[in-house]
Amino acid sequence: MVVVIDGRKMTDKATLHTYLKEQCKFPEYYGNNLDALYDVLTDREEPLEIQLEYAQELKELLCGYGEAFIETLEDAAASCPNISFIIK
């Protein structure tokens, strides 16, 4: 599965987590925060590629949270062979 995130459209944390939950088919109990994101990604058994477009815009819109989000995806990809993360 490939999920493309358009950083220009992630205007707040809620939008970001709702989009990820829907596109990645996260379970209903997903906690909508970075710790929960890391947990569901690293527990995943099926392959997932996350592509981030417009990373700079995401960082500008979400400030420090955008940086932490990218770091979380990088950490999850480094920890789990089923996850890949690409910044375009």
GUZA-719750 format. One line per 4 residues: their letters; for each residue x, y, z of N, C-alpha, C, O. Coordinates in nm, 3 decimals, padded with zeros to 5 digits, always signed. Each point is the difference from the previous one (the first is absolute). Example, Ala and Ser with C-alpha at 12.3 -4.5 7.8 and 13.67 -1.06 7.14 Angstrom:
REM GUZA-719750
as) +01.319/-00.569/+00.780/-00.089/+00.119/+00.000/+00.090/+00.120/+00.000/+00.104/-00.002/+00.066 | -00.139/+00.107/-00.138/+00.082/+00.119/+00.006/-00.077/+00.109/+00.073/+00.051/+00.111/+00.017
//
This chain:
REM GUZA-719750
mvvv) +00.085/-00.117/+00.000/-00.085/+00.117/+00.000/+00.089/+00.124/+00.000/+00.101/+00.005/+00.070 | -00.138/+00.092/-00.149/+00.071/+00.128/-00.006/-00.097/+00.110/+00.043/-00.111/+00.011/-00.052 | +00.156/+00.071/+00.146/-00.079/+00.113/+00.047/+00.080/+00.126/-00.027/+00.115/+00.012/+00.043 | -00.176/+00.083/-00.114/+00.065/+00.126/-00.033/-00.062/+00.109/+00.087/-00.122/+00.017/+00.004
idgr) +00.208/+00.056/+00.066/-00.044/+00.111/+00.085/+00.041/+00.130/-00.068/+00.117/+00.022/-00.027 | -00.214/+00.062/+00.000/+00.024/+00.133/-00.055/+00.012/+00.096/+00.118/-00.100/+00.035/+00.062 | +00.222/+00.006/-00.032/+00.025/+00.085/+00.115/-00.077/+00.131/+00.000/-00.024/+00.058/+00.106 | -00.015/-00.012/-00.224/-00.076/+00.126/-00.010/-00.140/-00.014/+00.056/-00.062/+00.100/+00.038
kmtd) +00.011/-00.223/-00.033/-00.137/-00.022/+00.045/-00.010/-00.037/+00.147/-00.111/-00.011/+00.054 | +00.223/-00.008/+00.012/+00.000/-00.039/+00.141/+00.008/+00.127/+00.084/+00.106/+00.038/+00.049 | -00.221/+00.026/-00.032/-00.005/+00.132/+00.061/+00.002/-00.002/+00.152/+00.026/+00.102/+00.063 | -00.052/-00.218/-00.003/+00.007/-00.014/+00.145/+00.018/-00.147/+00.036/-00.008/-00.087/-00.086
katl) +00.033/+00.062/+00.214/+00.026/-00.137/+00.046/-00.117/-00.093/-00.028/+00.018/-00.113/-00.044 | -00.139/+00.161/+00.070/-00.118/-00.083/-00.018/-00.015/-00.043/-00.146/-00.031/-00.116/-00.028 | +00.052/+00.207/-00.065/-00.009/-00.033/-00.142/+00.104/-00.105/-00.037/-00.031/-00.095/-00.072 | +00.152/+00.112/+00.120/+00.109/-00.094/-00.028/-00.035/-00.140/+00.049/+00.011/-00.097/-00.075
htyl) -00.052/+00.086/+00.200/-00.029/-00.132/+00.057/-00.125/-00.064/-00.060/-00.005/-00.122/-00.018 | -00.095/+00.201/-00.014/-00.120/-00.054/-00.064/+00.034/-00.055/-00.138/-00.046/-00.108/-00.037 | +00.127/+00.181/-00.037/+00.041/-00.045/-00.133/+00.078/-00.131/+00.009/-00.027/-00.095/-00.074 | +00.124/+00.090/+00.165/+00.080/-00.122/+00.016/-00.086/-00.118/+00.042/+00.016/-00.111/-00.051
keqc) -00.106/+00.134/+00.144/-00.086/-00.109/+00.049/-00.083/-00.059/-00.114/-00.013/-00.122/-00.012 | -00.041/+00.209/-00.072/-00.082/-00.046/-00.113/+00.083/-00.068/-00.107/-00.034/-00.109/-00.046 | +00.144/+00.173/+00.005/+00.080/-00.051/-00.111/+00.078/-00.127/+00.036/+00.016/-00.089/-00.083 | +00.032/+00.083/+00.206/+00.081/-00.116/+00.042/-00.085/-00.110/+00.063/+00.050/-00.106/+00.036
kfpe) -00.180/+00.134/-00.024/-00.093/-00.097/+00.059/+00.041/-00.039/+00.142/+00.004/-00.118/+00.035 | +00.025/+00.221/+00.046/+00.034/-00.023/+00.139/-00.125/-00.046/+00.076/-00.112/+00.031/-00.041 | +00.130/-00.103/+00.150/-00.114/-00.047/+00.079/-00.075/+00.117/+00.065/+00.054/+00.110/+00.015 | -00.177/-00.136/+00.023/-00.084/+00.104/+00.060/+00.061/+00.059/+00.126/-00.020/+00.118/+00.030
yygn) +00.095/-00.198/+00.044/+00.057/+00.047/+00.126/+00.125/+00.087/-00.018/+00.060/+00.042/+00.099 | -00.020/-00.016/-00.224/+00.117/+00.083/-00.026/-00.011/+00.131/+00.078/-00.103/+00.067/-00.004 | +00.210/-00.032/+00.075/-00.004/+00.111/+00.094/+00.022/+00.140/-00.054/-00.001/+00.096/+00.078 | +00.021/-00.080/-00.209/+00.014/+00.133/-00.060/+00.112/+00.084/+00.063/-00.018/+00.119/+00.025
nlda) +00.131/-00.183/-00.001/+00.118/+00.072/+00.048/+00.124/-00.073/-00.052/-00.010/-00.108/-00.058 | +00.126/+00.166/+00.077/+00.121/-00.056/-00.059/+00.043/-00.131/+00.064/+00.054/-00.087/-00.069 | -00.077/+00.071/+00.198/+00.031/-00.129/+00.064/-00.087/-00.111/-00.058/+00.049/-00.109/-00.029 | -00.177/+00.137/+00.014/-00.092/-00.098/-00.059/+00.038/-00.029/-00.145/-00.008/-00.115/-00.045
lydv) +00.048/+00.217/-00.028/+00.042/-00.019/-00.139/+00.118/-00.095/-00.008/-00.001/-00.094/-00.079 | +00.101/+00.117/+00.160/+00.118/-00.087/+00.003/-00.042/-00.144/+00.031/+00.045/-00.094/-00.064 | -00.131/+00.079/+00.163/-00.043/-00.134/+00.042/-00.074/-00.075/-00.111/+00.030/-00.117/-00.026 | -00.126/+00.183/-00.040/-00.075/-00.072/-00.105/+00.087/-00.028/-00.121/-00.019/-00.102/-00.068
ltdr) +00.113/+00.189/+00.040/+00.089/-00.025/-00.114/+00.095/-00.116/+00.027/+00.018/-00.087/-00.086 | +00.043/+00.085/+00.203/+00.098/-00.104/+00.028/-00.064/-00.135/+00.032/+00.069/-00.102/-00.002 | -00.198/+00.100/+00.031/-00.073/-00.126/+00.021/-00.054/-00.056/-00.131/-00.050/-00.112/-00.004 | +00.058/+00.188/-00.099/-00.059/-00.036/-00.129/+00.072/-00.119/-00.063/+00.123/-00.007/+00.000
eepl) -00.200/-00.085/-00.054/+00.059/-00.118/-00.064/+00.004/+00.013/-00.152/+00.089/-00.056/-00.064 | -00.182/+00.130/+00.006/+00.000/+00.016/-00.145/+00.084/+00.122/-00.039/+00.008/+00.097/+00.076 | +00.054/-00.102/-00.193/+00.086/+00.110/-00.044/-00.077/+00.131/-00.019/-00.115/+00.001/-00.044 | +00.181/+00.108/+00.078/-00.058/+00.133/-00.016/+00.112/+00.096/-00.038/+00.103/+00.007/+00.065
eiql) -00.127/+00.066/-00.172/+00.091/+00.107/-00.041/-00.072/+00.132/+00.018/-00.108/+00.021/-00.054 | +00.169/+00.068/+00.131/-00.055/+00.133/+00.021/+00.087/+00.099/-00.075/+00.121/+00.007/+00.022 | -00.183/+00.069/-00.110/+00.070/+00.102/-00.077/-00.050/+00.137/+00.044/-00.120/+00.027/-00.001 | +00.212/+00.058/+00.041/-00.036/+00.135/+00.042/+00.040/+00.099/-00.107/+00.118/+00.014/-00.033
eyaq) -00.216/+00.054/-00.021/+00.023/+00.108/-00.095/-00.017/+00.133/+00.073/-00.084/+00.011/+00.090 | +00.161/+00.087/-00.127/-00.007/+00.134/+00.059/+00.030/-00.004/+00.150/-00.077/+00.051/+00.082 | +00.190/-00.112/-00.049/+00.041/-00.011/+00.141/+00.021/+00.137/+00.063/-00.036/+00.020/+00.116 | +00.093/+00.073/-00.189/+00.025/+00.132/+00.056/-00.130/+00.071/+00.036/-00.009/+00.066/+00.103
elke) -00.091/-00.080/-00.188/-00.131/+00.060/+00.029/-00.062/-00.064/+00.124/-00.061/+00.069/+00.082 | +00.075/-00.200/-00.069/-00.051/-00.069/+00.119/+00.068/+00.054/+00.124/-00.067/+00.026/+00.101 | +00.198/-00.009/-00.106/+00.073/+00.053/+00.116/-00.046/+00.141/+00.034/-00.012/+00.036/+00.117 | -00.015/+00.045/-00.219/-00.045/+00.137/+00.023/-00.140/+00.003/+00.061/-00.028/+00.080/+00.089
llcg) -00.060/-00.166/-00.138/-00.137/-00.003/+00.050/-00.010/-00.055/+00.143/-00.077/+00.049/+00.081 | +00.156/-00.151/-00.053/-00.011/-00.068/+00.129/+00.113/+00.035/+00.097/+00.005/-00.053/+00.111 | +00.083/+00.141/-00.153/+00.113/+00.045/+00.083/+00.079/-00.119/+00.053/+00.034/-00.091/-00.076 | -00.005/+00.090/+00.205/+00.080/-00.106/+00.060/-00.063/-00.138/-00.012/+00.070/-00.100/-00.005
ygea) -00.202/+00.096/+00.000/-00.069/-00.129/-00.014/+00.032/-00.064/-00.135/+00.009/-00.122/-00.009 | +00.006/+00.202/-00.093/+00.035/-00.052/-00.132/+00.136/-00.067/+00.001/+00.018/-00.106/-00.059 | +00.078/+00.168/+00.126/+00.133/-00.059/+00.014/-00.008/-00.132/+00.077/+00.060/-00.100/-00.040 | -00.134/+00.100/+00.149/-00.014/-00.121/+00.082/-00.072/-00.111/-00.077/+00.034/-00.117/+00.015
fiet) -00.131/+00.154/-00.097/-00.071/-00.097/-00.083/+00.096/-00.069/-00.097/-00.001/-00.122/-00.013 | +00.083/+00.201/-00.055/+00.096/-00.056/-00.094/+00.099/-00.092/+00.073/+00.032/-00.108/-00.050 | +00.015/+00.151/+00.165/+00.091/-00.083/+00.079/-00.066/-00.132/+00.041/+00.065/-00.105/-00.001 | -00.192/+00.110/+00.036/-00.073/-00.121/+00.038/-00.006/-00.097/-00.117/+00.021/-00.120/+00.018
leda) -00.050/+00.171/-00.138/-00.004/-00.087/-00.118/+00.138/-00.057/-00.031/+00.012/-00.117/-00.036 | +00.090/+00.199/+00.049/+00.137/-00.049/-00.024/+00.036/-00.109/+00.100/+00.058/-00.102/-00.037 | -00.092/+00.123/+00.164/+00.030/-00.099/+00.104/-00.075/-00.130/-00.024/+00.056/-00.109/+00.016 | -00.184/+00.119/-00.054/-00.080/-00.120/-00.025/+00.057/-00.078/-00.118/+00.008/-00.122/+00.004
aasc) +00.032/+00.193/-00.109/+00.057/-00.066/-00.118/+00.133/-00.068/+00.035/+00.030/-00.107/-00.053 | +00.047/+00.169/+00.140/+00.129/-00.059/+00.040/-00.020/-00.122/+00.088/+00.085/-00.090/+00.002 | -00.196/+00.085/+00.072/-00.025/-00.109/+00.094/-00.077/-00.117/-00.058/+00.007/-00.112/+00.052 | -00.079/+00.136/-00.161/-00.089/-00.103/-00.053/+00.027/-00.020/-00.149/-00.013/+00.094/-00.078
pnis) +00.049/-00.215/+00.038/+00.031/-00.023/-00.141/-00.120/+00.011/-00.094/+00.017/+00.010/-00.121 | -00.139/-00.012/+00.175/-00.120/+00.009/-00.082/-00.039/+00.145/-00.032/-00.090/+00.024/-00.081 | +00.158/+00.071/+00.142/-00.034/+00.141/-00.017/+00.112/+00.070/-00.077/+00.118/-00.017/+00.033 | -00.155/+00.094/-00.134/+00.098/+00.086/-00.065/-00.057/+00.141/-00.004/-00.121/+00.020/-00.015
fiik) +00.209/+00.077/+00.028/-00.038/+00.139/+00.003/+00.089/+00.078/-00.095/+00.123/-00.008/+00.007 | -00.186/+00.084/-00.096/+00.071/+00.075/-00.103/-00.049/+00.145/+00.002/-00.120/+00.026/-00.002 | +00.214/+00.066/+00.005/-00.034/+00.141/-00.016/+00.029/+00.035/-00.145/+00.113/-00.016/-00.048 | -00.215/+00.065/-00.021/+00.014/+00.034/-00.143/+00.026/+00.148/-00.016/+00.015/+00.048/-00.112
//
